[in-house]
Amino acid sequence: PLQPRCRSNPRPPLPAIGRSLTPPQSPDRVYIDDWEKFYDESEKLYVEHPAHTRYTLKYRHTDGKIILKVTNDRVCLQFVTDQATDMKRIEKLNNLFFTYMCGQDPHDAEAETADGAVSKGDRPVSQEEAGSGKKRRGKR
Amino acid sequence: RFSATMVLLDSDGFLTQLTRMLEKSREKGVVYVTMKRYAGPEAKKGGAVDPADCRCLVRAVLGNGKVSTMIAAKDHRRFMKSYANIMKVSLDSLKKKERRRAEKKKAGVA
């Protein structure tokens, strides 16, 4: 019979990969005010426990608020916002997690696209790019 | 309208349903979008994780209705762009830069 998980019956600790996470100083659910800190801690949490970490976005249109949660069911990081300016930041976090969760490393992928964008490109090849020495497809 | 049991869709189907959910919840309701890694059946049992088997599980929930999809590395860029567009359009009840405008007005008057 499954016992419900609560403070007196906490989930067992996860096996740590590499360095172990510092346990949270404050109660289990933490609202982080600073975006940069939330972003960094979320990434660290995922890298530490990629199999157990999930990323949730909660949106209630009537409230005009977005609540982000990144948790591995032991540590829970949350971020609330009602500002439209945070949409771009949220997009960046979404992309980070999509890339990680598909098995790629976003930091490697960034380096790749930086090179690839010059040689492939959707725009017509300009005179300067034609002479750059990168591989070109199609006509001169 | 949405099925209470989980419906696994392809990425386009999922994005369509997500858009419907966001539209439906404008008056009332909450939409949850959750992402988690799925590493393949062998990794589930405790085997090594092969990046090629990894999928990103994305789930959208509105009330009882649940839809989900699995994104592989090769379509993830396309999915990311479509998803970002949907979010940009639908999540529009957030506050715009009101404070800056008020400050500029004050500066203009003063």
gemmi code that builds the backbone of each chain (N, CA, C; Angstrom):
import gemmi

chains = {
    "A": [
        ("PRO", (0.861, -1.205, 0.000), (0.000, 0.000, 0.000), (0.886, 1.240, 0.000)),
        ("LEU", (0.603, 2.151, -0.925), (1.431, 3.339, -1.065), (1.137, 4.341, 0.045)),
        ("GLN", (2.193, 4.724, 0.768), (2.030, 5.762, 1.781), (2.154, 7.113, 1.097)),
        ("PRO", (1.303, 8.077, 1.436), (1.462, 9.396, 0.813), (2.766, 10.055, 1.265)),
        ("ARG", (3.392, 10.792, 0.341), (4.643, 11.460, 0.670), (4.343, 12.768, 1.381)),
        ("CYS", (5.002, 13.019, 2.507), (4.849, 14.272, 3.227), (6.123, 14.486, 4.034)),
        ("ARG", (6.127, 15.496, 4.910), (7.357, 15.787, 5.658), (7.824, 14.595, 6.488)),
        ("SER", (6.879, 13.848, 7.051), (7.285, 12.723, 7.889), (7.608, 11.491, 7.055)),
        ("ASN", (7.241, 11.520, 5.785), (7.535, 10.379, 4.914), (8.116, 10.896, 3.601)),
        ("PRO", (9.310, 11.476, 3.661), (9.834, 12.116, 2.452), (10.298, 11.100, 1.426)),
        ("ARG", (10.392, 11.535, 0.185), (10.907, 10.661, -0.852), (12.376, 10.361, -0.581)),
        ("PRO", (12.841, 9.204, -0.989), (14.256, 8.903, -0.757), (15.133, 9.828, -1.586)),
        ("PRO", (16.325, 10.142, -1.121), (17.207, 11.020, -1.906), (17.571, 10.367, -3.227)),
        ("LEU", (17.792, 11.173, -4.238), (18.175, 10.664, -5.539), (19.654, 10.398, -5.572)),
        ("PRO", (20.081, 9.408, -6.368), (21.524, 9.221, -6.501), (22.119, 10.449, -7.159)),
        ("ALA", (23.166, 10.985, -6.578), (23.762, 12.201, -7.119), (24.743, 11.831, -8.205)),
        ("ILE", (24.747, 12.618, -9.276), (25.724, 12.410, -10.343), (26.745, 13.507, -10.201)),
        ("GLY", (27.974, 13.157, -9.914), (28.966, 14.206, -9.707), (28.730, 14.888, -8.380)),
        ("ARG", (28.916, 16.219, -8.343), (28.754, 16.922, -7.067), (27.285, 16.906, -6.649)),
        ("SER", (27.062, 16.811, -5.338), (25.677, 16.751, -4.875), (25.147, 18.161, -4.682)),
        ("LEU", (23.861, 18.322, -4.867), (23.223, 19.618, -4.699), (23.254, 20.017, -3.236)),
        ("THR", (23.471, 21.281, -2.974), (23.353, 21.739, -1.584), (21.864, 21.732, -1.230)),
        ("PRO", (21.515, 21.194, -0.063), (20.095, 21.141, 0.289), (19.552, 22.552, 0.478)),
        ("PRO", (18.300, 22.778, 0.146), (17.761, 24.140, 0.261), (17.727, 24.587, 1.719)),
        ("GLN", (18.084, 25.855, 1.950), (18.106, 26.362, 3.331), (16.700, 26.603, 3.845)),
        ("SER", (15.813, 26.949, 2.942), (14.455, 27.327, 3.356), (13.515, 26.167, 3.031)),
        ("PRO", (12.237, 26.260, 3.395), (11.299, 25.164, 3.106), (11.290, 24.740, 1.642)),
        ("ASP", (10.666, 23.599, 1.417), (10.828, 22.871, 0.165), (10.576, 23.674, -1.107)),
        ("ARG", (9.521, 24.473, -1.127), (9.232, 25.218, -2.363), (9.795, 26.620, -2.255)),
        ("VAL", (10.580, 26.982, -3.240), (11.259, 28.272, -3.172), (10.834, 29.131, -4.349)),
        ("TYR", (10.288, 30.313, -4.066), (10.061, 31.288, -5.130), (11.309, 32.128, -5.245)),
        ("ILE", (11.893, 32.111, -6.426), (13.125, 32.874, -6.636), (12.759, 34.181, -7.309)),
        ("ASP", (13.269, 35.292, -6.768), (12.904, 36.604, -7.321), (13.756, 36.982, -8.516)),
        ("ASP", (15.021, 36.588, -8.479), (15.934, 37.012, -9.525), (15.909, 36.026, -10.677)),
        ("TRP", (15.642, 36.491, -11.898), (15.535, 35.605, -13.046), (16.829, 34.854, -13.304)),
        ("GLU", (17.952, 35.588, -13.264), (19.240, 34.952, -13.592), (19.506, 33.794, -12.645)),
        ("LYS", (19.196, 34.032, -11.370), (19.421, 32.980, -10.379), (18.507, 31.785, -10.665)),
        ("PHE", (17.243, 32.070, -10.991), (16.298, 30.997, -11.287), (16.786, 30.195, -12.479)),
        ("TYR", (17.223, 30.895, -13.524), (17.708, 30.236, -14.736), (18.895, 29.329, -14.409)),
        ("ASP", (19.861, 29.887, -13.673), (21.059, 29.108, -13.367), (20.746, 27.905, -12.485)),
        ("GLU", (19.954, 28.119, -11.450), (19.625, 27.018, -10.547), (18.840, 25.928, -11.279)),
        ("SER", (17.920, 26.358, -12.182), (17.139, 25.370, -12.934), (18.036, 24.512, -13.807)),
        ("GLU", (18.981, 25.185, -14.476), (19.872, 24.432, -15.352), (20.705, 23.454, -14.528)),
        ("LYS", (21.197, 23.934, -13.390), (22.009, 23.072, -12.514), (21.190, 21.866, -12.052)),
        ("LEU", (19.949, 22.118, -11.682), (19.081, 21.038, -11.196), (18.873, 19.989, -12.281)),
        ("TYR", (18.641, 20.446, -13.506), (18.443, 19.492, -14.588), (19.712, 18.697, -14.874)),
        ("VAL", (20.837, 19.394, -14.945), (22.094, 18.716, -15.260), (22.421, 17.676, -14.180)),
        ("GLU", (22.056, 18.000, -12.944), (22.323, 17.089, -11.852), (21.448, 15.835, -11.913)),
        ("HIS", (20.160, 16.029, -12.213), (19.204, 14.913, -12.233), (18.368, 14.957, -13.502)),
        ("PRO", (18.960, 14.706, -14.664), (18.209, 14.858, -15.913), (17.031, 13.905, -16.037)),
        ("ALA", (17.119, 12.758, -15.366), (16.031, 11.800, -15.508), (14.829, 12.161, -14.649)),
        ("HIS", (15.038, 12.966, -13.604), (13.958, 13.212, -12.647), (13.423, 14.630, -12.674)),
        ("THR", (14.117, 15.527, -13.362), (13.726, 16.933, -13.301), (12.693, 17.243, -14.362)),
        ("ARG", (11.626, 17.934, -13.965), (10.629, 18.377, -14.925), (10.441, 19.882, -14.812)),
        ("TYR", (9.970, 20.461, -15.924), (9.803, 21.912, -16.019), (8.344, 22.184, -16.361)),
        ("THR", (7.679, 22.950, -15.538), (6.246, 23.206, -15.712), (5.986, 24.689, -15.862)),
        ("LEU", (5.040, 24.986, -16.726), (4.607, 26.362, -16.907), (3.114, 26.399, -16.625)),
        ("LYS", (2.702, 27.292, -15.754), (1.271, 27.393, -15.420), (0.785, 28.765, -15.833)),
        ("TYR", (-0.293, 28.788, -16.595), (-0.803, 30.065, -17.087), (-2.311, 30.147, -16.888)),
        ("ARG", (-2.718, 31.180, -16.147), (-4.144, 31.443, -16.025), (-4.386, 32.805, -16.668)),
        ("HIS", (-5.094, 32.812, -17.750), (-5.271, 34.041, -18.510), (-5.960, 35.124, -17.678)),
        ("THR", (-6.934, 34.724, -16.857), (-7.682, 35.709, -16.068), (-6.794, 36.406, -15.035)),
        ("ASP", (-5.754, 35.708, -14.555), (-4.839, 36.313, -13.586), (-3.738, 37.114, -14.259)),
        ("GLY", (-3.433, 36.769, -15.471), (-2.325, 37.400, -16.180), (-0.980, 37.080, -15.566)),
        ("LYS", (-0.823, 35.852, -15.097), (0.434, 35.476, -14.442), (0.959, 34.183, -15.016)),
        ("ILE", (2.288, 34.082, -15.073), (2.911, 32.814, -15.431), (3.720, 32.347, -14.236)),
        ("ILE", (3.537, 31.071, -13.880), (4.340, 30.493, -12.804), (5.165, 29.368, -13.408)),
        ("LEU", (6.481, 29.479, -13.255), (7.372, 28.433, -13.745), (7.826, 27.593, -12.565)),
        ("LYS", (7.922, 26.308, -12.800), (8.403, 25.427, -11.734), (9.383, 24.430, -12.315)),
        ("VAL", (10.526, 24.286, -11.665), (11.496, 23.270, -12.053), (11.748, 22.442, -10.808)),
        ("THR", (11.489, 21.142, -10.895), (11.585, 20.327, -9.696), (12.032, 18.912, -10.031)),
        ("ASN", (12.671, 18.276, -9.063), (12.983, 16.856, -9.193), (12.258, 16.091, -8.093)),
        ("ASP", (11.183, 16.684, -7.579), (10.365, 16.122, -6.504), (11.080, 16.103, -5.164)),
        ("ARG", (12.273, 16.700, -5.083), (12.914, 16.906, -3.792), (13.202, 18.378, -3.599)),
        ("VAL", (13.801, 18.974, -4.618), (14.039, 20.417, -4.635), (13.045, 21.024, -5.612)),
        ("CYS", (12.435, 22.154, -5.234), (11.451, 22.776, -6.108), (11.761, 24.256, -6.249)),
        ("LEU", (12.023, 24.686, -7.476), (12.322, 26.092, -7.740), (11.142, 26.693, -8.492)),
        ("GLN", (10.684, 27.860, -8.065), (9.553, 28.481, -8.743), (9.832, 29.942, -9.037)),
        ("PHE", (9.211, 30.410, -10.106), (9.348, 31.800, -10.507), (7.986, 32.287, -10.974)),
        ("VAL", (7.576, 33.448, -10.450), (6.286, 34.017, -10.849), (6.532, 35.312, -11.578)),
        ("THR", (5.725, 35.583, -12.589), (5.813, 36.879, -13.228), (4.473, 37.291, -13.810)),
        ("ASP", (4.260, 38.600, -13.854), (3.088, 39.119, -14.551), (3.532, 40.116, -15.615)),
        ("GLN", (4.819, 40.123, -15.912), (5.365, 41.109, -16.849), (5.548, 40.516, -18.244)),
        ("ALA", (5.064, 41.236, -19.244), (5.212, 40.775, -20.626), (6.672, 40.723, -21.035)),
        ("THR", (7.497, 41.563, -20.412), (8.915, 41.598, -20.772), (9.621, 40.295, -20.421)),
        ("ASP", (9.034, 39.512, -19.516), (9.676, 38.248, -19.146), (9.427, 37.139, -20.168)),
        ("MET", (8.567, 37.400, -21.148), (8.261, 36.362, -22.143), (9.517, 35.914, -22.879)),
        ("LYS", (10.375, 36.874, -23.204), (11.591, 36.495, -23.950), (12.481, 35.609, -23.095)),
        ("ARG", (12.558, 35.932, -21.799), (13.399, 35.137, -20.908), (12.838, 33.724, -20.799)),
        ("ILE", (11.498, 33.645, -20.699), (10.860, 32.339, -20.571), (11.113, 31.521, -21.830)),
        ("GLU", (11.059, 32.190, -22.974), (11.333, 31.505, -24.234), (12.730, 30.897, -24.213)),
        ("LYS", (13.677, 31.660, -23.686), (15.048, 31.175, -23.631), (15.139, 29.931, -22.746)),
        ("LEU", (14.441, 29.954, -21.628), (14.450, 28.794, -20.731), (13.766, 27.603, -21.392)),
        ("ASN", (12.642, 27.876, -22.092), (11.957, 26.801, -22.825), (12.919, 26.127, -23.792)),
        ("ASN", (13.617, 26.973, -24.562), (14.535, 26.423, -25.562), (15.652, 25.617, -24.909)),
        ("LEU", (16.132, 26.124, -23.780), (17.183, 25.409, -23.063), (16.724, 24.004, -22.708)),
        ("PHE", (15.534, 23.922, -22.122), (15.037, 22.612, -21.696), (14.685, 21.713, -22.865)),
        ("PHE", (14.076, 22.279, -23.922), (13.781, 21.446, -25.097), (15.058, 20.791, -25.594)),
        ("THR", (16.113, 21.580, -25.707), (17.357, 21.064, -26.248), (17.949, 20.002, -25.331)),
        ("TYR", (18.003, 20.288, -24.049), (18.537, 19.316, -23.093), (17.743, 18.020, -23.125)),
        ("MET", (16.416, 18.164, -23.133), (15.584, 16.964, -22.971), (15.523, 16.117, -24.216)),
        ("CYS", (15.928, 16.666, -25.369), (16.000, 15.841, -26.570), (17.340, 15.143, -26.673)),
        ("GLY", (18.183, 15.295, -25.671), (19.445, 14.577, -25.671), (20.608, 15.403, -26.178)),
        ("GLN", (20.373, 16.676, -26.515), (21.476, 17.512, -26.994), (21.949, 18.441, -25.892)),
        ("ASP", (23.130, 18.983, -26.065), (23.662, 19.930, -25.108), (23.521, 21.320, -25.702)),
        ("PRO", (22.730, 22.182, -25.100), (22.490, 23.499, -25.696), (23.769, 24.299, -25.932)),
        ("HIS", (24.783, 24.071, -25.113), (26.012, 24.858, -25.269), (26.796, 24.389, -26.487)),
        ("ASP", (26.744, 23.077, -26.782), (27.360, 22.597, -28.026), (26.553, 23.054, -29.217)),
        ("ALA", (25.226, 22.949, -29.092), (24.346, 23.306, -30.203), (24.528, 24.760, -30.597)),
        ("GLU", (24.759, 25.629, -29.615), (24.967, 27.052, -29.917), (26.195, 27.251, -30.766)),
        ("ALA", (27.261, 26.556, -30.402), (28.514, 26.693, -31.153), (28.318, 26.229, -32.585)),
        ("GLU", (27.518, 25.155, -32.749), (27.275, 24.639, -34.097), (26.541, 25.630, -34.957)),
        ("THR", (25.443, 26.196, -34.407), (24.639, 27.096, -35.243), (25.410, 28.361, -35.585)),
        ("ALA", (26.330, 28.757, -34.712), (27.118, 29.965, -34.998), (27.940, 29.758, -36.255)),
        ("ASP", (28.504, 28.539, -36.423), (29.264, 28.259, -37.648), (28.337, 28.019, -38.814)),
        ("GLY", (27.294, 27.204, -38.576), (26.411, 26.785, -39.660), (25.662, 27.944, -40.293)),
        ("ALA", (25.347, 28.946, -39.498), (24.515, 30.046, -40.012), (25.220, 30.777, -41.146)),
        ("VAL", (26.527, 30.863, -41.075), (27.257, 31.603, -42.117), (27.223, 30.846, -43.431)),
        ("SER", (27.479, 29.520, -43.372), (27.606, 28.798, -44.644), (26.263, 28.454, -45.265)),
        ("LYS", (25.276, 28.056, -44.444), (23.986, 27.680, -45.030), (23.162, 28.924, -45.317)),
        ("GLY", (22.426, 29.360, -44.342), (21.711, 30.634, -44.466), (20.540, 30.581, -45.421)),
        ("ASP", (19.444, 31.239, -45.045), (18.289, 31.318, -45.928), (18.440, 32.500, -46.880)),
        ("ARG", (19.247, 33.462, -46.479), (19.342, 34.656, -47.320), (20.163, 34.336, -48.556)),
        ("PRO", (19.954, 35.066, -49.666), (20.792, 34.867, -50.846), (22.235, 35.207, -50.515)),
        ("VAL", (23.126, 34.455, -51.132), (24.545, 34.623, -50.820), (25.027, 35.972, -51.346)),
        ("SER", (25.579, 36.793, -50.486), (26.059, 38.115, -50.908), (27.469, 37.994, -51.460)),
        ("GLN", (27.939, 39.069, -52.025), (29.281, 39.084, -52.614), (30.332, 38.741, -51.571)),
        ("GLU", (30.191, 39.322, -50.379), (31.196, 39.114, -49.333), (31.223, 37.655, -48.924)),
        ("GLU", (30.022, 37.068, -48.719), (29.985, 35.678, -48.246), (30.514, 34.748, -49.316)),
        ("ALA", (30.305, 35.117, -50.586), (30.767, 34.250, -51.665), (32.272, 34.107, -51.619)),
        ("GLY", (32.921, 35.147, -51.206), (34.375, 35.109, -51.193), (34.974, 34.638, -49.884)),
        ("SER", (34.111, 34.241, -48.929), (34.618, 33.977, -47.585), (35.373, 32.666, -47.475)),
        ("GLY", (35.145, 31.767, -48.422), (35.881, 30.520, -48.364), (35.097, 29.386, -47.731)),
        ("LYS", (33.897, 29.654, -47.175), (33.088, 28.576, -46.616), (32.432, 27.812, -47.765)),
        ("LYS", (31.957, 26.596, -47.443), (31.299, 25.796, -48.493), (30.035, 26.471, -48.960)),
        ("ARG", (29.829, 26.568, -50.263), (28.598, 27.157, -50.794), (27.877, 26.139, -51.645)),
        ("ARG", (26.550, 26.181, -51.567), (25.767, 25.337, -52.471), (25.181, 26.232, -53.526)),
        ("GLY", (24.820, 25.686, -54.653), (24.102, 26.468, -55.655), (25.021, 27.300, -56.511)),
        ("LYS", (24.378, 28.242, -57.217), (25.114, 28.978, -58.237), (25.982, 30.085, -57.637)),
        ("ARG", (26.923, 30.544, -58.362), (27.778, 31.653, -57.934), (27.043, 32.949, -58.183)),
    ],
    "B": [
        ("ARG", (-14.658, 18.672, -23.967), (-14.151, 18.569, -25.323), (-12.821, 17.818, -25.390)),
        ("PHE", (-11.975, 18.041, -24.365), (-10.698, 17.336, -24.360), (-10.838, 16.049, -23.577)),
        ("SER", (-10.134, 15.014, -24.044), (-10.256, 13.705, -23.417), (-9.587, 13.689, -22.048)),
        ("ALA", (-10.242, 13.032, -21.090), (-9.687, 12.964, -19.746), (-8.523, 11.994, -19.669)),
        ("THR", (-8.505, 11.002, -20.551), (-7.335, 10.120, -20.590), (-6.286, 10.780, -21.473)),
        ("MET", (-5.045, 10.468, -21.240), (-3.948, 11.113, -21.955), (-3.981, 10.750, -23.433)),
        ("VAL", (-3.902, 11.757, -24.270), (-3.864, 11.518, -25.713), (-2.455, 11.840, -26.203)),
        ("LEU", (-1.780, 10.846, -26.765), (-0.437, 11.090, -27.285), (-0.556, 11.455, -28.757)),
        ("LEU", (-0.038, 12.625, -29.118), (-0.175, 13.125, -30.485), (1.184, 13.343, -31.124)),
        ("ASP", (1.173, 13.599, -32.434), (2.411, 14.037, -33.072), (2.562, 15.532, -32.779)),
        ("SER", (3.712, 16.088, -33.115), (3.998, 17.446, -32.632), (3.018, 18.476, -33.190)),
        ("ASP", (2.615, 18.338, -34.453), (1.675, 19.319, -35.010), (0.313, 19.212, -34.351)),
        ("GLY", (-0.148, 17.965, -34.166), (-1.420, 17.757, -33.492), (-1.405, 18.337, -32.096)),
        ("PHE", (-0.300, 18.123, -31.417), (-0.167, 18.659, -30.059), (-0.254, 20.178, -30.061)),
        ("LEU", (0.457, 20.798, -30.985), (0.461, 22.270, -31.009), (-0.939, 22.810, -31.301)),
        ("THR", (-1.667, 22.093, -32.167), (-3.046, 22.516, -32.447), (-3.887, 22.444, -31.181)),
        ("GLN", (-3.786, 21.315, -30.483), (-4.590, 21.150, -29.262), (-4.177, 22.156, -28.200)),
        ("LEU", (-2.887, 22.427, -28.110), (-2.409, 23.413, -27.132), (-3.019, 24.775, -27.421)),
        ("THR", (-3.046, 25.146, -28.693), (-3.638, 26.432, -29.072), (-5.115, 26.459, -28.672)),
        ("ARG", (-5.817, 25.360, -28.922), (-7.245, 25.290, -28.543), (-7.407, 25.427, -27.037)),
        ("MET", (-6.545, 24.776, -26.300), (-6.634, 24.859, -24.839), (-6.435, 26.286, -24.370)),
        ("LEU", (-5.433, 26.949, -24.935), (-5.154, 28.321, -24.511), (-6.324, 29.235, -24.861)),
        ("GLU", (-6.924, 29.014, -26.007), (-8.083, 29.838, -26.373), (-9.251, 29.564, -25.448)),
        ("LYS", (-9.452, 28.302, -25.142), (-10.600, 27.936, -24.324), (-10.468, 28.473, -22.897)),
        ("SER", (-9.244, 28.650, -22.446), (-9.040, 29.040, -21.049), (-8.972, 30.543, -20.848)),
        ("ARG", (-9.312, 31.316, -21.881), (-9.202, 32.759, -21.741), (-10.188, 33.318, -20.707)),
        ("GLU", (-11.394, 32.773, -20.674), (-12.386, 33.261, -19.717), (-12.184, 32.619, -18.356)),
        ("LYS", (-11.902, 31.344, -18.390), (-11.829, 30.583, -17.145), (-10.910, 29.399, -17.340)),
        ("GLY", (-10.142, 29.078, -16.316), (-9.335, 27.865, -16.380), (-7.851, 28.154, -16.402)),
        ("VAL", (-7.085, 27.087, -16.183), (-5.624, 27.192, -16.141), (-5.054, 26.166, -17.099)),
        ("VAL", (-4.006, 26.569, -17.808), (-3.314, 25.633, -18.678), (-1.940, 25.346, -18.083)),
        ("TYR", (-1.619, 24.079, -17.995), (-0.285, 23.676, -17.533), (0.451, 23.040, -18.703)),
        ("VAL", (1.697, 23.463, -18.903), (2.539, 22.794, -19.896), (3.754, 22.261, -19.154)),
        ("THR", (3.979, 20.970, -19.275), (5.075, 20.331, -18.543), (6.017, 19.669, -19.520)),
        ("MET", (7.313, 19.766, -19.218), (8.308, 19.117, -20.062), (9.210, 18.233, -19.223)),
        ("LYS", (9.501, 17.078, -19.759), (10.392, 16.173, -19.048), (11.128, 15.331, -20.069)),
        ("ARG", (12.298, 14.848, -19.684), (13.041, 14.017, -20.613), (12.543, 12.572, -20.538)),
        ("TYR", (12.439, 11.956, -21.703), (12.203, 10.509, -21.756), (13.409, 9.909, -22.433)),
        ("ALA", (14.064, 8.956, -21.747), (15.352, 8.516, -22.261), (15.301, 7.179, -22.973)),
        ("GLY", (14.117, 6.630, -23.194), (14.063, 5.353, -23.899), (13.799, 4.205, -22.942)),
        ("PRO", (13.261, 3.095, -23.436), (12.877, 1.983, -22.561), (14.038, 1.360, -21.786)),
        ("GLU", (15.230, 1.290, -22.396), (16.358, 0.683, -21.679), (16.761, 1.560, -20.505)),
        ("ALA", (16.799, 2.860, -20.731), (17.214, 3.769, -19.667), (16.213, 3.735, -18.515)),
        ("LYS", (14.930, 3.501, -18.842), (13.895, 3.389, -17.806), (14.247, 2.291, -16.822)),
        ("LYS", (14.794, 1.186, -17.358), (15.108, 0.052, -16.498), (16.413, 0.245, -15.764)),
        ("GLY", (17.119, 1.318, -16.054), (18.369, 1.573, -15.347), (19.594, 1.392, -16.214)),
        ("GLY", (19.383, 1.262, -17.503), (20.525, 1.117, -18.398), (21.144, 2.453, -18.728)),
        ("ALA", (22.140, 2.442, -19.598), (22.811, 3.685, -19.988), (21.873, 4.514, -20.859)),
        ("VAL", (22.058, 5.827, -20.813), (21.201, 6.718, -21.593), (21.860, 6.992, -22.937)),
        ("ASP", (21.162, 6.647, -24.005), (21.675, 6.926, -25.340), (21.028, 8.212, -25.840)),
        ("PRO", (21.805, 9.278, -26.089), (21.193, 10.548, -26.514), (20.286, 10.394, -27.728)),
        ("ALA", (20.564, 9.415, -28.569), (19.736, 9.238, -29.757), (18.327, 8.782, -29.385)),
        ("ASP", (18.181, 8.092, -28.248), (16.859, 7.629, -27.824), (16.081, 8.671, -27.056)),
        ("CYS", (16.736, 9.765, -26.692), (16.073, 10.746, -25.833), (14.958, 11.460, -26.577)),
        ("ARG", (13.847, 11.637, -25.881), (12.758, 12.447, -26.409), (12.378, 13.441, -25.324)),
        ("CYS", (11.855, 14.572, -25.776), (11.323, 15.510, -24.814), (9.825, 15.267, -24.759)),
        ("LEU", (9.354, 14.850, -23.591), (7.913, 14.654, -23.389), (7.321, 16.006, -23.051)),
        ("VAL", (6.324, 16.423, -23.817), (5.651, 17.676, -23.501), (4.189, 17.351, -23.264)),
        ("ARG", (3.652, 17.911, -22.185), (2.258, 17.625, -21.837), (1.528, 18.928, -21.621)),
        ("ALA", (0.303, 19.011, -22.101), (-0.520, 20.194, -21.851), (-1.811, 19.729, -21.193)),
        ("VAL", (-2.191, 20.420, -20.127), (-3.359, 20.017, -19.351), (-4.290, 21.198, -19.186)),
        ("LEU", (-5.585, 20.975, -19.431), (-6.603, 21.988, -19.141), (-7.730, 21.271, -18.449)),
        ("GLY", (-7.885, 21.486, -17.142), (-8.909, 20.776, -16.379), (-8.601, 19.293, -16.409)),
        ("ASN", (-9.564, 18.504, -16.907), (-9.314, 17.067, -17.019), (-8.612, 16.687, -18.311)),
        ("GLY", (-8.682, 17.569, -19.316), (-8.141, 17.225, -20.626), (-6.627, 17.226, -20.632)),
        ("LYS", (-6.056, 16.157, -21.189), (-4.605, 16.041, -21.249), (-4.183, 15.639, -22.653)),
        ("VAL", (-3.199, 16.346, -23.195), (-2.590, 15.935, -24.459), (-1.083, 15.944, -24.277)),
        ("SER", (-0.420, 15.108, -25.046), (1.025, 15.075, -24.930), (1.655, 14.734, -26.262)),
        ("THR", (2.949, 14.955, -26.322), (3.700, 14.599, -27.509), (5.134, 14.318, -27.110)),
        ("MET", (5.873, 13.658, -28.018), (7.284, 13.401, -27.758), (8.100, 14.041, -28.876)),
        ("ILE", (9.064, 14.832, -28.496), (9.872, 15.555, -29.483), (11.255, 14.918, -29.562)),
        ("ALA", (11.651, 14.576, -30.780), (13.006, 14.042, -30.963), (13.941, 15.187, -31.338)),
        ("ALA", (15.237, 14.910, -31.236), (16.212, 15.974, -31.476), (16.064, 16.574, -32.866)),
        ("LYS", (15.724, 15.760, -33.853), (15.718, 16.305, -35.211), (14.581, 17.281, -35.476)),
        ("ASP", (13.429, 17.153, -34.758), (12.387, 18.172, -34.985), (12.337, 19.231, -33.906)),
        ("HIS", (13.294, 19.190, -32.981), (13.081, 20.066, -31.828), (13.187, 21.546, -32.166)),
        ("ARG", (14.025, 21.894, -33.155), (14.136, 23.324, -33.484), (12.831, 23.854, -34.050)),
        ("ARG", (12.251, 23.068, -34.953), (10.991, 23.484, -35.572), (9.907, 23.596, -34.502)),
        ("PHE", (9.851, 22.604, -33.625), (8.840, 22.611, -32.565), (9.027, 23.819, -31.654)),
        ("MET", (10.288, 24.086, -31.307), (10.593, 25.213, -30.425), (10.052, 26.513, -31.001)),
        ("LYS", (10.248, 26.710, -32.303), (9.803, 27.955, -32.939), (8.279, 28.045, -32.926)),
        ("SER", (7.615, 26.949, -33.316), (6.149, 26.973, -33.340), (5.602, 27.197, -31.938)),
        ("TYR", (6.182, 26.496, -30.979), (5.728, 26.622, -29.596), (5.899, 28.054, -29.100)),
        ("ALA", (7.056, 28.648, -29.416), (7.315, 30.019, -28.973), (6.287, 30.979, -29.575)),
        ("ASN", (5.948, 30.767, -30.855), (4.955, 31.636, -31.495), (3.601, 31.529, -30.826)),
        ("ILE", (3.193, 30.288, -30.549), (1.902, 30.075, -29.896), (1.876, 30.772, -28.542)),
        ("MET", (2.954, 30.625, -27.787), (3.023, 31.247, -26.461), (2.973, 32.764, -26.574)),
        ("LYS", (3.728, 33.289, -27.514), (3.780, 34.740, -27.696), (2.387, 35.298, -27.962)),
        ("VAL", (1.640, 34.603, -28.822), (0.307, 35.084, -29.189), (-0.683, 34.886, -28.048)),
        ("SER", (-0.657, 33.725, -27.417), (-1.698, 33.386, -26.458), (-1.476, 33.969, -25.070)),
        ("LEU", (-0.234, 34.045, -24.621), (0.019, 34.512, -23.258), (0.081, 36.032, -23.245)),
        ("ASP", (-1.057, 36.651, -23.581), (-1.019, 38.094, -23.787), (-1.674, 38.883, -22.664)),
        ("SER", (-2.023, 38.224, -21.564), (-2.651, 38.989, -20.491), (-1.631, 39.510, -19.488)),
        ("LEU", (-0.348, 39.359, -19.811), (0.685, 39.877, -18.911), (0.785, 41.390, -19.046)),
        ("LYS", (1.337, 42.027, -18.025), (1.419, 43.490, -18.022), (2.495, 43.964, -18.972)),
        ("LYS", (2.145, 44.986, -19.745), (3.128, 45.586, -20.644), (3.957, 46.598, -19.863)),
        ("LYS", (4.849, 47.324, -20.597), (5.756, 48.264, -19.906), (5.029, 49.519, -19.464)),
        ("GLU", (4.122, 49.384, -18.494), (3.334, 50.553, -18.119), (4.154, 51.575, -17.361)),
        ("ARG", (5.017, 51.069, -16.470), (5.761, 51.996, -15.606), (6.616, 52.960, -16.411)),
        ("ARG", (7.284, 52.404, -17.457), (8.200, 53.255, -18.227), (7.445, 54.385, -18.896)),
        ("ARG", (6.256, 54.046, -19.431), (5.471, 55.078, -20.132), (5.088, 56.191, -19.160)),
        ("ALA", (4.655, 55.764, -17.941), (4.240, 56.764, -16.948), (5.416, 57.662, -16.588)),
        ("GLU", (6.613, 57.064, -16.453), (7.802, 57.854, -16.121), (8.137, 58.818, -17.243)),
        ("LYS", (8.042, 58.345, -18.486), (8.378, 59.205, -19.634), (7.428, 60.385, -19.695)),
        ("LYS", (6.140, 60.087, -19.435), (5.144, 61.176, -19.468), (5.502, 62.236, -18.443)),
        ("LYS", (5.821, 61.748, -17.230), (6.174, 62.694, -16.145), (7.377, 63.521, -16.552)),
        ("ALA", (8.392, 62.840, -17.132), (9.619, 63.547, -17.549), (9.267, 64.588, -18.600)),
        ("GLY", (8.379, 64.224, -19.533), (7.964, 65.130, -20.608), (7.276, 66.369, -20.055)),
        ("VAL", (6.368, 66.140, -19.106), (5.604, 67.257, -18.522), (6.528, 68.167, -17.718)),
        ("ALA", (7.356, 67.523, -16.876), (8.276, 68.292, -16.015), (9.352, 68.926, -16.888)),
    ],
}
model = gemmi.Model(1)
for chain_id, residues in chains.items():
    chain = gemmi.Chain(chain_id)
    for i, (resn, *xyz) in enumerate(residues, 1):
        res = gemmi.Residue()
        res.name, res.seqid = resn, gemmi.SeqId(i, " ")
        for name, pos in zip(("N", "CA", "C"), xyz):
            atom = gemmi.Atom()
            atom.name, atom.element = name, gemmi.Element(name[0])
            atom.pos, atom.b_iso = gemmi.Position(*pos), 0.0
            res.add_atom(atom)
        chain.add_residue(res)
    model.add_chain(chain)
structure = gemmi.Structure()
structure.add_model(model)
structure.setup_entities()
